[in-house]
Amino acid sequence: MTAPLISTHQLTYHYGSLQILQGLNLEVPKGSIYGFLGPNGAGKTTTIRLLLGLLKPAAGTVELFGQAFVRHRVPILQRVGAMIETPSLYRHLSGKDNLEVARRMLGLEKKRINQVLEIVRLQQDAHRPVKHYSLGMCQRLGIALALLSDPELLILDEPTNGLDPSGIREMRELLKELNQEHGKTIFLSSHLLSEIEKTVTHVGILDKGLLRFQGRVEQLQQTALSASTLEVEVDNLLLARELLLANGYQIISSKKQRLRVAVQEKEEAAHLNQLLVLGGVSVSGLSYAAQSLEEVFLSLTEPQVAEPVNSLSFSILPA
Ligand SMILES: Nc1ncnc2c1ncn2[C@@H]1O[C@H](COP(=O)(O)OP(=O)(O)OP(=O)(O)O)[C@@H](O)[C@H]1O
């Protein structure tokens, strides 16, 4: 297995007495599109600033490309392109001229401008002043600026924030293309799982400075599946409980005449019904509730006090 492109070890940060990060262990695999998720104020931008050396950790370490950031700052940053919050653009200049300013500062070849304009699909609008650009176009120009030096790693803070559905779709296609056709590893933050779940390969969920989940999207989907339930209405609650427990079912709650039972798939309803009826329980209601990814995300970030945990890579972290 190749070493992660970004890894942090027990990364800790506070603004004065306000604790922001409490021992963050991120692992971003090479070649991934890693969605760094968390509600507003969770500490995502702070983490990104720490990854780019714009803030100094109170404790812990940052490694990029397998090298310690503190010792290899300049060569590391040459391999990274970043966009933090809204890109800083000269609004009276055209998109092309904004790129030209940055190109000169970086001492790059002139042809790179047309290359990045083509990648972000802004050739048609390259000569229009940026003040006439939509938010989605500004975001794409911000990505073009980050791409100028042809970095291996892109770090993007909320690239879909404020975009309408078509802007989100365009951004999704662009990020996938950058990943699959141009070989970029992409680390992006968002506070909305729904905006990025179709784009990312990996997810890290941050809440109150702690990583609640880190792993492949499919693992999060598996968590959602295993969190699905059947609600059963019965005439004899005690007998129903006994039968279900004896057959290995997990009962989440039971009150009045209703039981909530954890299931892997909808098809288990028929089996469970048969089991109860044959056991002498009359079933008057049976309904299935699948948990969506969004519900899993919300359940991991809901407002409740949780004990700090040390993150394990690619595993579900207990709240
Ligand atoms: N310069 C600062 N001084 C003091 N507190 C700050 C500073 N910058 C951010 N914070 C606080 O740190 C916490 C984390 O902020 P951060 O911007 O990292 O969160 P975030 O997850 O990126 O949120 P959002 O999605 O709203 O941008 C918030 O409570 C914020 O108010």
Ligand as a Chemical Component Dictionary entry (heavy atoms), coordinates in Angstrom:
data_LIG
# 
_chem_comp.id                   LIG 
_chem_comp.type                 NON-POLYMER 
_chem_comp.pdbx_formal_charge   0 
_chem_comp.three_letter_code    LIG 
# 
loop_
_chem_comp_atom.comp_id 
_chem_comp_atom.atom_id 
_chem_comp_atom.alt_atom_id 
_chem_comp_atom.type_symbol 
_chem_comp_atom.charge 
_chem_comp_atom.model_Cartn_x 
_chem_comp_atom.model_Cartn_y 
_chem_comp_atom.model_Cartn_z 
_chem_comp_atom.pdbx_ordinal 
LIG N1  N1  N 0 -9.082  33.754 13.817 1  
LIG C1  C1  C 0 -9.926  33.180 14.667 2  
LIG N2  N2  N 0 -9.977  33.552 15.973 3  
LIG C2  C2  C 0 -10.813 32.967 16.850 4  
LIG N3  N3  N 0 -11.672 31.963 16.526 5  
LIG C3  C3  C 0 -11.692 31.561 15.241 6  
LIG C4  C4  C 0 -10.823 32.132 14.250 7  
LIG N4  N4  N 0 -11.054 31.517 13.077 8  
LIG C5  C5  C 0 -12.021 30.588 13.315 9  
LIG N5  N5  N 0 -12.396 30.618 14.603 10 
LIG C6  C6  C 0 -13.392 29.722 15.264 11 
LIG O1  O1  O 0 -12.903 28.407 15.148 12 
LIG C7  C7  C 0 -13.960 27.484 14.930 13 
LIG C8  C8  C 0 -13.659 26.656 13.704 14 
LIG O2  O2  O 0 -13.649 27.508 12.582 15 
LIG P1  P1  P 0 -13.377 26.984 11.111 16 
LIG O3  O3  O 0 -13.492 28.153 10.195 17 
LIG O4  O4  O 0 -12.139 26.177 11.085 18 
LIG O5  O5  O 0 -14.622 25.997 10.919 19 
LIG P2  P2  P 0 -15.216 25.364 9.598  20 
LIG O6  O6  O 0 -15.459 23.939 9.905  21 
LIG O7  O7  O 0 -14.350 25.683 8.435  22 
LIG O8  O8  O 0 -16.600 26.104 9.470  23 
LIG P3  P3  P 0 -17.330 26.751 8.190  24 
LIG O9  O9  O 0 -17.923 25.622 7.425  25 
LIG O10 O10 O 0 -18.387 27.615 8.818  26 
LIG O11 O11 O 0 -16.300 27.553 7.429  27 
LIG C9  C9  C 0 -15.244 28.328 14.824 28 
LIG O12 O12 O 0 -15.877 28.295 16.079 29 
LIG C10 C10 C 0 -14.726 29.712 14.519 30 
LIG O13 O13 O 0 -15.593 30.686 15.043 31 
# 
loop_
_chem_comp_bond.comp_id 
_chem_comp_bond.atom_id_1 
_chem_comp_bond.atom_id_2 
_chem_comp_bond.value_order 
_chem_comp_bond.pdbx_ordinal 
LIG N1  C1  SING 1  
LIG C1  N2  SING 2  
LIG C1  C4  DOUB 3  
LIG N2  C2  DOUB 4  
LIG C2  N3  SING 5  
LIG N3  C3  DOUB 6  
LIG C3  C4  SING 7  
LIG C3  N5  SING 8  
LIG C4  N4  SING 9  
LIG N4  C5  DOUB 10 
LIG C5  N5  SING 11 
LIG N5  C6  SING 12 
LIG C6  O1  SING 13 
LIG C6  C10 SING 14 
LIG O1  C7  SING 15 
LIG C7  C8  SING 16 
LIG C7  C9  SING 17 
LIG C8  O2  SING 18 
LIG O2  P1  SING 19 
LIG P1  O3  DOUB 20 
LIG P1  O4  SING 21 
LIG P1  O5  SING 22 
LIG O5  P2  SING 23 
LIG P2  O6  DOUB 24 
LIG P2  O7  SING 25 
LIG P2  O8  SING 26 
LIG O8  P3  SING 27 
LIG P3  O9  DOUB 28 
LIG P3  O10 SING 29 
LIG P3  O11 SING 30 
LIG C9  O12 SING 31 
LIG C9  C10 SING 32 
LIG C10 O13 SING 33 
# 
